[in-house]
Amino acid sequence: MESLLITINIILAIILVISVLLQKSEGGALGLGVSQDNFTSARSVGSFLTKFTSIIAALFIICSVIIVAISRDELRETQSVLEKQEEEDSNLPQIPQSK
């Protein structure tokens, strides 16, 4: 199951990179070089590629979170910290008790 999700995540990452590279550059880093009139009209109309990129990005993030959740469940042990400490203490040499 985990390997299937990792494969899907890699495919989503490749599609995400390609879709970002295909988008037209709007210029002006963070909107600094764009006039206000052009900025509002360009942002109000979302192209297919922009919507597609956002959907793929959301799927990529969801898939990544699921992979982390699955891997954490597999790593989780049933022993408590106290049980582990008791096992470590039993492996150490014991000091003889005087009467």
C-alpha positions in Angstrom: 0.0 0.0 0.0 2.8 2.4 0.9 4.7 1.7 -2.2 1.6 2.4 -4.3 1.1 5.7 -2.6 4.8 6.6 -3.1 4.5 5.8 -6.8 1.3 8.0 -7.1 3.1 10.8 -5.2 6.1 10.7 -7.6 3.7 10.8 -10.6 1.8 13.7 -9.0 5.1 15.5 -8.4 6.2 15.1 -12.0 2.8 16.3 -13.3 2.9 19.3 -10.9 6.4 20.3 -12.1 5.3 20.1 -15.7 2.1 22.1 -15.2 4.0 24.8 -13.3 6.6 25.0 -16.1 3.8 25.2 -18.8 2.2 28.2 -17.2 2.7 31.7 -18.6 4.9 33.9 -16.5 3.0 36.9 -15.3 6.1 38.9 -14.6 6.9 41.2 -11.7 7.9 39.1 -8.7 5.0 38.9 -6.3 3.0 41.4 -8.4 5.4 44.2 -8.0 5.8 45.0 -11.7 2.1 44.8 -12.6 -0.3 47.7 -12.6 -3.4 47.5 -10.5 -5.8 47.4 -13.5 -4.0 44.5 -15.1 -3.5 42.7 -11.8 -7.2 42.5 -10.9 -8.4 41.5 -14.3 -5.7 38.8 -14.7 -6.5 37.3 -11.3 -10.3 37.2 -11.7 -10.1 34.9 -14.7 -8.5 31.6 -13.7 -7.3 29.5 -16.6 -7.6 25.8 -16.9 -3.9 25.3 -16.3 -4.0 27.3 -13.0 -7.0 25.3 -11.7 -5.4 22.1 -12.8 -2.1 23.0 -11.0 -3.9 23.8 -7.8 -5.8 20.5 -7.9 -2.7 18.5 -8.5 -0.9 20.4 -5.7 -3.7 19.6 -3.3 -3.6 15.9 -4.3 0.1 15.9 -3.9 -0.1 17.3 -0.3 -2.9 15.0 0.7 -1.0 12.0 -0.7 2.1 13.1 1.2 0.2 13.4 4.5 -1.3 9.9 4.0 2.1 8.4 3.4 3.5 10.0 6.6 0.5 8.7 8.6 0.9 5.2 7.3 4.6 5.1 7.9 4.1 6.4 11.5 1.6 3.7 12.2 4.1 1.0 11.0 6.9 2.4 13.1 4.8 2.7 16.3 5.6 0.0 18.8 3.3 -1.4 21.3 5.7 -1.2 24.2 5.7 1.8 26.5 8.8 3.7 27.5 8.7 2.1 31.0 8.7 -1.4 29.5 11.7 -0.6 27.4 13.5 0.8 30.4 12.8 -2.4 32.4 14.2 -4.5 29.6 17.3 -2.4 29.4 17.7 -2.6 33.2 17.4 -6.4 33.2 20.2 -6.7 30.6 22.7 -4.8 32.8 24.8 -6.6 35.4 23.2 -6.5 38.8 25.0 -5.5 42.0 24.7 -8.2 44.6 22.6 -7.2 47.6 24.3 -7.6 51.0 22.3 -9.0 53.9 
